[in-house]
Amino acid sequence: MSDYQPEKVWTWKQGNGGKFANINRPIAGATHEKALPQGKHPIQLYSLATPNGVKVTILLEELLALGISEAEYDAFIINIMEGQQFSSGFVDINPNSKIPAMVDVSTTPITRVFESGAILLYLAEKFNKFIPTHPTDKANCLSWLFWQVGTGPLLGGGFGHFYAYAPEKFEYPIERYTMEVKRQLDLLDKQLAENTYICGNEYTIADMAIWPWYGALVANEVYEAAEFLDTASYQHVNRWAQLIRNRPAVQRGKMVNKSWGEPAEQLPERHDATDFETKTLDKLNKI
């Protein structure tokens, strides 16, 4: 039993929050004045290679792989641990101060989009790719897209936080969120038992939204929890996760705005397709 009892009126205790205590606060808005850099392409992305950030770079790389030059983009890294998401320039795009945030400068006036699900939907509809056109199929795709939007906080902010990042381990939140994540994995496994991709035989933005979270989870790339969650037992999720992982555009998308891990897998900023060339050579040299 915990001795904790909520106060009658909550007060902010700075430093509370474990690994992310230095960037957590109960108020919104900018903390400092700083303009964002801008490149030459139609799409300007300000992000980090977390699962939510990777969703968008995968889609952009997939669009470019189809030869859609209008999807060319500049990607600038936003270091959330240093509070760069609280700059005045970033807050002007995303008042919620979360990555990713995107600007489409090809429109008049320019279009600002925040929230990863909203960015995926905006780009898919703008270029009419990776989203079904039939109303029934589109509704199914959007249902799974927003399923991920709704379940992501339970996996990340719930299970991931209390299992991997919280300064203290408590049984109740870990047990509660583990049960929910196992339910999510079971749901996905049942869906993928009858479908090649999340929505059927068509690769869509639903896959791009779900894979960076659950593909990383079964590959033990987040939270170091694969054994604890017995992710190997979800054979259909693992089959699908590898199928997505093998796509060249996905491999490129994973690298963008990444500044940790193996050097050959990092591309903190992306301004041109040629930015990947030396990284590809580095990877080949490692084999």
Buried (B, 14 or more C-beta within 10 A) or exposed (E): EEEEEEEEEEEEEEEEBBEEEEBEBEEEEBBEEBEBEEBEBBBBBBBBBBBBBBBBBBBBBBBBBEEBEBBBBBBBBBEBEEBBBBBBBBBBBBBEBBBBBBBBBEEEEEBBBBBBBEBBBBBBEBBEBBBBEEEEBBEBBBEBBBBBBEBBEBBBEBBBBBBBBBEEEEEEBBEBBBEBBBEBBEEBBEBBEEBBBBBBEBBBBBBBBBBBBBBBBBBBBBBEBBEBBEBEEBEBBBEBBEBBBEBEBBBBBBBBBBEEEEEBBBBBBBBEEEBBEEBBEBBEEEE
